[in-house]
Amino acid sequence: MQHKGKILEKAVRQSGMPLTKLSVKMDKSRRWMYNAFENKNLSIDYILAIGKIIHYDFSEDLQDLKKFKESAEKFGINSNSSDSDYWKNKYLNLLEKHNMLLESKLN
C-alpha cells in the first residue's frame, strides 16, 4: 500500500512552497501539515486540495487516483474539474438545447 503522506510531502518539498504559506492557504496549522506527511491513509480530498495549491497532479503518483482518472475518462467525464463543474456544464448544455428547440417550435 502506498504511503500517501510521504508522496504528498515529496511533492510539497519539490514545489518549493513554504509550509507556513501552504498551511495558511489550507486553513490548517503547520503541525497539521507535518501530521499529514506521516499519515499513510491521508484523504484524497486533502491531497487534491494541496495539489491544486502547489500546481501538482498526483494522478501519476497515486494508484487510486490514477484508476479514478482512467475510469472517468472511459465514461467521458473530465476528471480535472470538480463534480459540480461537470454537472453545471451538463445542465447548461441541456438548457441551451432546450432553448434552441423552443425557438425552432415557435418559428
DSSP file (Angstrom, degrees, kcal/mol; ACC not computed):
  #  RESIDUE AA STRUCTURE BP1 BP2  ACC     N-H-->O    O-->H-N    N-H-->O    O-->H-N    TCO  KAPPA ALPHA  PHI   PSI    X-CA   Y-CA   Z-CA
    1    1 A M              0   0    0      0, 0.0     2,-0.1     0, 0.0    39,-0.0   0.000 360.0 360.0 360.0 138.8    0.0    0.0    0.0
    2    2 A Q        -     0   0    0      1,-0.1     2,-1.0     2,-0.0     3,-0.1  -0.446 360.0-127.8 -73.9 144.7    1.3    3.5   -0.9
    3    3 A H     >  -     0   0    0      1,-0.2     4,-1.9    -2,-0.1     3,-0.3  -0.810  24.3-170.6 -92.2  98.1    2.1    5.9    1.9
    4    4 A K  H  > S+     0   0    0     36,-1.8     4,-2.5    -2,-1.0    36,-0.2   0.849  80.5  56.4 -62.8 -36.5    0.0    8.9    0.7
    5    5 A G  H  > S+     0   0    0     34,-1.1     4,-2.7     1,-0.2    -1,-0.2   0.898 107.4  48.0 -62.9 -40.4    1.5   11.3    3.3
    6    6 A K  H  > S+     0   0    0     -3,-0.3     4,-2.3     2,-0.2    -1,-0.2   0.886 111.3  50.6 -68.3 -38.3    5.1   10.6    2.1
    7    7 A I  H  X S+     0   0    0     -4,-1.9     4,-1.9     2,-0.2    -2,-0.2   0.919 112.5  47.7 -62.9 -42.9    4.0   11.1   -1.5
    8    8 A L  H  X S+     0   0    0     -4,-2.5     4,-2.7     2,-0.2    -2,-0.2   0.929 110.3  51.5 -62.4 -46.3    2.4   14.4   -0.6
    9    9 A E  H  X S+     0   0    0     -4,-2.7     4,-2.9     1,-0.2     5,-0.2   0.913 108.0  51.8 -59.3 -44.2    5.5   15.5    1.4
   10   10 A K  H  X S+     0   0    0     -4,-2.3     4,-2.2     1,-0.2    -1,-0.2   0.923 112.3  45.6 -59.1 -45.1    7.8   14.8   -1.5
   11   11 A A  H  X S+     0   0    0     -4,-1.9     4,-1.6     2,-0.2    -1,-0.2   0.904 113.5  49.2 -66.4 -41.3    5.6   16.9   -3.9
   12   12 A V  H  X>S+     0   0    0     -4,-2.7     4,-0.9     2,-0.2     5,-0.6   0.931 112.0  48.0 -64.5 -45.1    5.3   19.8   -1.4
   13   13 A R  H ><5S+     0   0    0     -4,-2.9     3,-0.6     1,-0.2    -1,-0.2   0.899 112.3  49.5 -62.6 -40.5    9.0   19.9   -0.8
   14   14 A Q  H 3<5S+     0   0    0     -4,-2.2    -1,-0.2    -5,-0.2    -2,-0.2   0.786 101.9  63.3 -69.4 -26.4    9.8   19.8   -4.5
   15   15 A S  H 3<5S-     0   0    0     -4,-1.6    -1,-0.2    -5,-0.2    -2,-0.2   0.794  97.8-138.3 -69.0 -26.1    7.3   22.6   -5.1
   16   16 A G  T <<5 +     0   0    0     -4,-0.9    -3,-0.1    -3,-0.6    -1,-0.1   0.438  52.7 142.6  83.1  -2.3    9.4   25.0   -3.0
   17   17 A M      < -     0   0    0     -5,-0.6    -1,-0.3     1,-0.1    -2,-0.1  -0.578  57.0-114.1 -74.1 129.3    6.3   26.5   -1.3
   18   18 A P     >  -     0   0    0      0, 0.0     4,-2.3     0, 0.0     5,-0.2  -0.349  16.7-127.6 -62.2 141.9    7.0   27.2    2.3
   19   19 A L  H  > S+     0   0    0      1,-0.2     4,-3.0     2,-0.2     5,-0.2   0.848 108.5  57.5 -60.2 -34.6    4.9   25.1    4.7
   20   20 A T  H  > S+     0   0    0      2,-0.2     4,-2.0     1,-0.2    -1,-0.2   0.937 108.6  44.9 -61.7 -46.3    3.7   28.2    6.5
   21   21 A K  H  > S+     0   0    0      2,-0.2     4,-2.2     1,-0.2    -2,-0.2   0.915 115.0  48.3 -64.7 -43.1    2.2   29.6    3.3
   22   22 A L  H  X S+     0   0    0     -4,-2.3     4,-2.0     1,-0.2    -2,-0.2   0.913 110.2  51.2 -63.9 -43.1    0.7   26.3    2.4
   23   23 A S  H  X>S+     0   0    0     -4,-3.0     5,-2.8     1,-0.2     4,-0.6   0.876 109.6  50.6 -64.7 -35.9   -0.8   25.8    5.8
   24   24 A V  H ><5S+     0   0    0     -4,-2.0     3,-0.9    -5,-0.2    -1,-0.2   0.931 110.5  48.8 -64.9 -45.0   -2.4   29.3    5.7
   25   25 A K  H 3<5S+     0   0    0     -4,-2.2    -2,-0.2     1,-0.3    -1,-0.2   0.828 114.3  46.2 -64.0 -31.3   -3.9   28.6    2.3
   26   26 A M  H 3<5S-     0   0    0     -4,-2.0    -1,-0.3    -5,-0.2    -2,-0.2   0.537 109.1-126.2 -85.4  -7.4   -5.3   25.2    3.6
   27   27 A D  T <<5S+     0   0    0     -3,-0.9     2,-0.3    -4,-0.6    -3,-0.2   0.892  73.1 116.7  59.0  41.2   -6.5   27.0    6.8
   28   28 A K      < -     0   0    0     -5,-2.8    -1,-0.3    -6,-0.1     2,-0.1  -0.820  68.5-101.9-129.3 167.8   -4.6   24.4    8.8
   29   29 A S     >  -     0   0    0     -2,-0.3     4,-1.6    -3,-0.1     5,-0.1  -0.480  29.3-114.7 -86.9 163.6   -1.7   24.6   11.3
   30   30 A R  H  > S+     0   0    0      1,-0.2     4,-2.2     2,-0.2     5,-0.2   0.886 119.8  57.8 -61.9 -37.6    1.9   23.7   10.4
   31   31 A R  H  > S+     0   0    0      1,-0.2     4,-2.5     2,-0.2    -1,-0.2   0.890 102.4  54.1 -59.1 -40.1    1.5   20.8   12.9
   32   32 A W  H  > S+     0   0    0      1,-0.2     4,-2.4     2,-0.2    -1,-0.2   0.901 106.6  52.4 -61.0 -39.9   -1.4   19.5   10.8
   33   33 A M  H  X S+     0   0    0     -4,-1.6     4,-1.9     2,-0.2    -2,-0.2   0.932 110.0  46.7 -62.7 -45.6    0.8   19.6    7.7
   34   34 A Y  H  X S+     0   0    0     -4,-2.2     4,-1.0     1,-0.2    -1,-0.2   0.896 112.3  50.8 -63.4 -39.4    3.5   17.5    9.5
   35   35 A N  H  X S+     0   0    0     -4,-2.5     4,-0.6     1,-0.2     3,-0.4   0.879 107.3  54.5 -64.7 -37.0    0.9   15.1   10.7
   36   36 A A  H >< S+     0   0    0     -4,-2.4     3,-0.9     1,-0.2    -1,-0.2   0.889 103.5  55.5 -62.8 -39.3   -0.5   14.8    7.2
   37   37 A F  H 3< S+     0   0    0     -4,-1.9    -1,-0.2     1,-0.2    -2,-0.2   0.791 109.7  46.8 -64.4 -26.7    3.0   13.8    6.0
   38   38 A E  H 3< S+     0   0    0     -4,-1.0     2,-0.8    -3,-0.4    -1,-0.2   0.530  90.0  98.6 -90.4  -7.5    3.1   11.0    8.5
   39   39 A N    X<  -     0   0    0     -3,-0.9   -34,-1.1    -4,-0.6     3,-1.0  -0.721  51.5-170.5 -88.2 110.6   -0.5    9.8    7.6
   40   40 A K  T 3  S+     0   0    0     -2,-0.8   -36,-1.8     1,-0.3    -1,-0.2   0.708  87.9  45.8 -73.6 -17.7   -0.2    6.8    5.2
   41   41 A N  T 3  S+     0   0    0    -38,-0.2    -1,-0.3   -37,-0.1     3,-0.1  -0.151  80.2 164.1-114.7  37.6   -4.0    6.9    4.6
   42   42 A L    <   -     0   0    0     -3,-1.0   -38,-0.1    -6,-0.2    -6,-0.0  -0.242  47.6 -95.3 -57.5 140.7   -4.4   10.6    4.1
   43   43 A S     >  -     0   0    0      1,-0.1     4,-1.8     4,-0.0     3,-0.3  -0.295  21.0-134.9 -60.9 137.2   -7.7   11.6    2.5
   44   44 A I  H  > S+     0   0    0      1,-0.2     4,-2.9     2,-0.2     5,-0.2   0.842 104.7  63.8 -60.2 -33.8   -7.6   12.1   -1.3
   45   45 A D  H  > S+     0   0    0      1,-0.2     4,-2.2     2,-0.2    -1,-0.2   0.915 104.4  44.7 -59.3 -43.3   -9.6   15.3   -0.8
   46   46 A Y  H  > S+     0   0    0     -3,-0.3     4,-2.6     2,-0.2     5,-0.2   0.906 112.6  51.8 -67.0 -40.6   -6.7   16.9    1.1
   47   47 A I  H  X S+     0   0    0     -4,-1.8     4,-2.6     1,-0.2    -2,-0.2   0.920 111.6  46.3 -62.7 -43.4   -4.2   15.6   -1.4
   48   48 A L  H  X S+     0   0    0     -4,-2.9     4,-2.1     2,-0.2    -1,-0.2   0.893 111.4  51.9 -66.3 -39.3   -6.1   17.1   -4.3
   49   49 A A  H  X S+     0   0    0     -4,-2.2     4,-1.6    -5,-0.2    -2,-0.2   0.924 113.4  43.7 -63.0 -44.1   -6.6   20.4   -2.4
   50   50 A I  H  X S+     0   0    0     -4,-2.6     4,-2.7     1,-0.2     5,-0.2   0.898 110.9  55.5 -68.0 -39.6   -2.9   20.7   -1.8
   51   51 A G  H  X>S+     0   0    0     -4,-2.6     5,-3.0    -5,-0.2     4,-0.7   0.875 106.2  51.7 -58.9 -37.8   -2.1   19.6   -5.3
   52   52 A K  H  <5S+     0   0    0     -4,-2.1     3,-0.3     3,-0.2    -1,-0.2   0.895 111.2  47.5 -65.5 -40.1   -4.3   22.5   -6.6
   53   53 A I  H  <5S+     0   0    0     -4,-1.6    -2,-0.2     1,-0.2    -1,-0.2   0.913 119.5  36.9 -69.1 -42.9   -2.4   25.0   -4.4
   54   54 A I  H  <5S-     0   0    0     -4,-2.7    -1,-0.2     2,-0.1    -2,-0.2   0.410 110.9-119.0 -91.9   3.9    1.1   23.8   -5.4
   55   55 A H  T  <5 +     0   0    0     -4,-0.7     2,-0.4    -3,-0.3    -3,-0.2   0.958  64.8 141.2  59.3  55.2    0.0   23.1   -9.0
   56   56 A Y      < -     0   0    0     -5,-3.0     2,-0.7    -8,-0.1    -1,-0.2  -0.994  47.0-144.1-133.1 132.6    0.8   19.4   -8.9
   57   57 A D    >   -     0   0    0     -2,-0.4     3,-0.6     1,-0.1     4,-0.2  -0.852  12.3-174.1 -97.0 112.5   -1.1   16.5  -10.4
   58   58 A F  G >>  +     0   0    0     -2,-0.7     4,-2.4     1,-0.2     3,-0.8   0.415  59.3 100.1 -85.4   1.8   -1.0   13.5   -8.1
   59   59 A S  G 34 S+     0   0    0      1,-0.3    -1,-0.2     2,-0.2     7,-0.1   0.774  84.1  47.1 -64.5 -25.6   -2.7   11.1  -10.6
   60   60 A E  G <4 S+     0   0    0     -3,-0.6    -1,-0.3     1,-0.1    -2,-0.1   0.722 115.7  45.6 -84.2 -21.0    0.6    9.6  -11.7
   61   61 A D  T <4 S+     0   0    0     -3,-0.8     2,-0.6    -4,-0.2    -2,-0.2   0.805 106.0  59.7 -90.8 -33.0    1.8    9.1   -8.2
   62   62 A L     X  -     0   0    0     -4,-2.4     4,-2.2     1,-0.2     5,-0.2  -0.876  64.7-154.8-107.8 122.7   -1.3    7.6   -6.5
   63   63 A Q  H  > S+     0   0    0     -2,-0.6     4,-2.4     1,-0.2     5,-0.2   0.895  95.2  52.6 -60.4 -43.3   -2.7    4.4   -7.8
   64   64 A D  H  > S+     0   0    0      1,-0.2     4,-2.1     2,-0.2    -1,-0.2   0.911 111.6  46.1 -60.6 -43.0   -6.2    5.1   -6.5
   65   65 A L  H  > S+     0   0    0      2,-0.2     4,-2.5     1,-0.2    -1,-0.2   0.868 110.5  53.1 -69.0 -37.0   -6.3    8.5   -8.3
   66   66 A K  H  X S+     0   0    0     -4,-2.2     4,-2.3     2,-0.2    -2,-0.2   0.913 109.8  48.4 -64.0 -42.9   -4.9    7.0  -11.5
   67   67 A K  H  X S+     0   0    0     -4,-2.4     4,-2.4     2,-0.2    -2,-0.2   0.911 111.9  49.9 -63.6 -42.0   -7.6    4.4  -11.6
   68   68 A F  H  X S+     0   0    0     -4,-2.1     4,-2.8     1,-0.2    -2,-0.2   0.930 110.6  49.1 -61.2 -45.9  -10.3    7.0  -10.9
   69   69 A K  H  X S+     0   0    0     -4,-2.5     4,-2.3     1,-0.2    -1,-0.2   0.904 111.6  49.0 -62.4 -42.0   -9.0    9.2  -13.7
   70   70 A E  H  X S+     0   0    0     -4,-2.3     4,-1.8     2,-0.2    -1,-0.2   0.905 112.8  47.8 -64.2 -41.5   -8.9    6.3  -16.2
   71   71 A S  H  X S+     0   0    0     -4,-2.4     4,-1.4     2,-0.2    -2,-0.2   0.913 111.2  50.6 -65.6 -42.7  -12.5    5.3  -15.2
   72   72 A A  H  <>S+     0   0    0     -4,-2.8     5,-3.2     1,-0.2     3,-0.3   0.914 110.4  48.9 -61.9 -43.1  -13.7    8.9  -15.5
   73   73 A E  H ><5S+     0   0    0     -4,-2.3     3,-1.2     1,-0.2    -1,-0.2   0.852 105.2  58.9 -65.9 -33.5  -12.2    9.3  -19.0
   74   74 A K  H 3<5S+     0   0    0     -4,-1.8    -1,-0.2     1,-0.3    -2,-0.2   0.848 110.4  42.8 -62.6 -33.6  -13.8    6.0  -20.0
   75   75 A F  T 3<5S-     0   0    0     -4,-1.4    -1,-0.3    -3,-0.3    -2,-0.2   0.295 121.2-106.9 -96.8   9.3  -17.2    7.4  -19.3
   76   76 A G  T < 5S+     0   0    0     -3,-1.2     2,-0.5     1,-0.3    -3,-0.2   0.744  72.2 140.9  77.3  23.4  -16.4   10.8  -20.8
   77   77 A I      < -     0   0    0     -5,-3.2     2,-1.0    -6,-0.2    -1,-0.3  -0.863  54.4-129.8-102.0 131.5  -16.1   12.7  -17.6
   78   78 A N    >   -     0   0    0     -2,-0.5     3,-1.1     1,-0.2     8,-0.1  -0.690  21.7-169.1 -78.3 104.4  -13.4   15.3  -17.3
   79   79 A S  T 3  S+     0   0    0     -2,-1.0    -1,-0.2     1,-0.2     4,-0.1   0.547  75.9  72.2 -76.2  -6.5  -11.8   14.3  -14.0
   80   80 A N  T 3  S+     0   0    0      2,-0.1    -1,-0.2   -11,-0.1     2,-0.2   0.744  92.2  63.6 -80.1 -22.1   -9.7   17.5  -13.8
   81   81 A S  S <  S-     0   0    0     -3,-1.1     2,-0.0     1,-0.1    -4,-0.0  -0.620  96.6 -98.5 -96.7 162.8  -12.7   19.6  -13.0
   82   82 A S     >  -     0   0    0     -2,-0.2     4,-1.9     1,-0.1     3,-0.1  -0.275  32.7-107.3 -74.6 164.9  -14.8   19.2   -9.9
   83   83 A D  H  > S+     0   0    0      1,-0.2     4,-2.3     2,-0.2     5,-0.2   0.889 120.7  54.4 -57.2 -41.6  -18.1   17.2   -9.8
   84   84 A S  H  > S+     0   0    0      1,-0.2     4,-2.5     2,-0.2    -1,-0.2   0.876 106.2  51.8 -65.3 -36.3  -20.1   20.4   -9.5
   85   85 A D  H  > S+     0   0    0      2,-0.2     4,-2.6     1,-0.2     5,-0.2   0.911 108.7  51.8 -63.5 -41.4  -18.4   21.8  -12.7
   86   86 A Y  H  X S+     0   0    0     -4,-1.9     4,-2.2     1,-0.2    -2,-0.2   0.950 114.5  41.0 -59.7 -50.3  -19.3   18.6  -14.6
   87   87 A W  H  X S+     0   0    0     -4,-2.3     4,-2.4     2,-0.2    -1,-0.2   0.851 113.4  53.8 -70.6 -33.7  -22.9   18.8  -13.6
   88   88 A K  H  X S+     0   0    0     -4,-2.5     4,-2.6    -5,-0.2    -1,-0.2   0.940 111.8  45.0 -63.8 -46.2  -23.1   22.6  -14.1
   89   89 A N  H  X S+     0   0    0     -4,-2.6     4,-2.3     2,-0.2    -2,-0.2   0.887 112.1  52.0 -65.0 -38.7  -21.8   22.2  -17.6
   90   90 A K  H  X S+     0   0    0     -4,-2.2     4,-2.2    -5,-0.2    -1,-0.2   0.926 111.3  47.7 -62.6 -44.1  -24.1   19.3  -18.3
   91   91 A Y  H  X S+     0   0    0     -4,-2.4     4,-2.7     1,-0.2    -2,-0.2   0.920 111.0  50.4 -62.7 -45.2  -27.0   21.4  -17.2
   92   92 A L  H  X S+     0   0    0     -4,-2.6     4,-2.3     1,-0.2    -1,-0.2   0.897 110.3  49.8 -63.4 -39.9  -26.0   24.4  -19.2
   93   93 A N  H  X S+     0   0    0     -4,-2.3     4,-2.1     2,-0.2    -1,-0.2   0.918 112.3  47.7 -62.7 -43.2  -25.6   22.3  -22.4
   94   94 A L  H  X S+     0   0    0     -4,-2.2     4,-2.3     1,-0.2    -2,-0.2   0.903 110.6  51.8 -64.6 -41.2  -29.1   20.8  -21.8
   95   95 A L  H  X S+     0   0    0     -4,-2.7     4,-2.5     2,-0.2    -1,-0.2   0.895 108.4  51.1 -62.7 -41.2  -30.6   24.2  -21.2
   96   96 A E  H  X S+     0   0    0     -4,-2.3     4,-2.3     2,-0.2    -1,-0.2   0.919 110.7  48.5 -62.4 -43.5  -29.1   25.5  -24.5
   97   97 A K  H  X S+     0   0    0     -4,-2.1     4,-2.2     1,-0.2    -2,-0.2   0.900 110.8  51.5 -63.1 -40.5  -30.5   22.6  -26.4
   98   98 A H  H  X S+     0   0    0     -4,-2.3     4,-2.4     2,-0.2    -2,-0.2   0.924 110.3  48.3 -61.9 -45.6  -33.9   23.2  -24.8
   99   99 A N  H  X S+     0   0    0     -4,-2.5     4,-2.4     1,-0.2    -1,-0.2   0.889 110.7  51.0 -63.9 -39.4  -33.9   26.8  -25.7
  100  100 A M  H  X S+     0   0    0     -4,-2.3     4,-2.1     2,-0.2    -1,-0.2   0.897 110.2  50.0 -64.9 -39.7  -32.9   26.0  -29.3
  101  101 A L  H  X S+     0   0    0     -4,-2.2     4,-1.9     2,-0.2    -2,-0.2   0.912 110.5  49.5 -64.4 -43.7  -35.8   23.5  -29.5
  102  102 A L  H  X S+     0   0    0     -4,-2.4     4,-2.1     1,-0.2    -2,-0.2   0.920 110.3  50.8 -61.3 -44.2  -38.3   26.0  -28.2
  103  103 A E  H  X S+     0   0    0     -4,-2.4     4,-1.4     1,-0.2    -1,-0.2   0.902 109.8  49.9 -60.7 -41.5  -37.1   28.6  -30.7
  104  104 A S  H  < S+     0   0    0     -4,-2.1    -1,-0.2     1,-0.2    -2,-0.2   0.852 112.0  47.9 -68.0 -33.1  -37.5   26.2  -33.6
  105  105 A K  H  < S+     0   0    0     -4,-1.9    -1,-0.2     1,-0.2    -2,-0.2   0.828 111.4  50.2 -74.9 -32.4  -41.0   25.3  -32.5
  106  106 A L  H  <        0   0    0     -4,-2.1    -2,-0.2     1,-0.2    -1,-0.2   0.743 360.0 360.0 -78.5 -23.3  -42.1   28.9  -32.1
  107  107 A N     <        0   0    0     -4,-1.4    -1,-0.2    -5,-0.2    -2,-0.2   0.444 360.0 360.0 -92.6 360.0  -40.8   29.9  -35.5
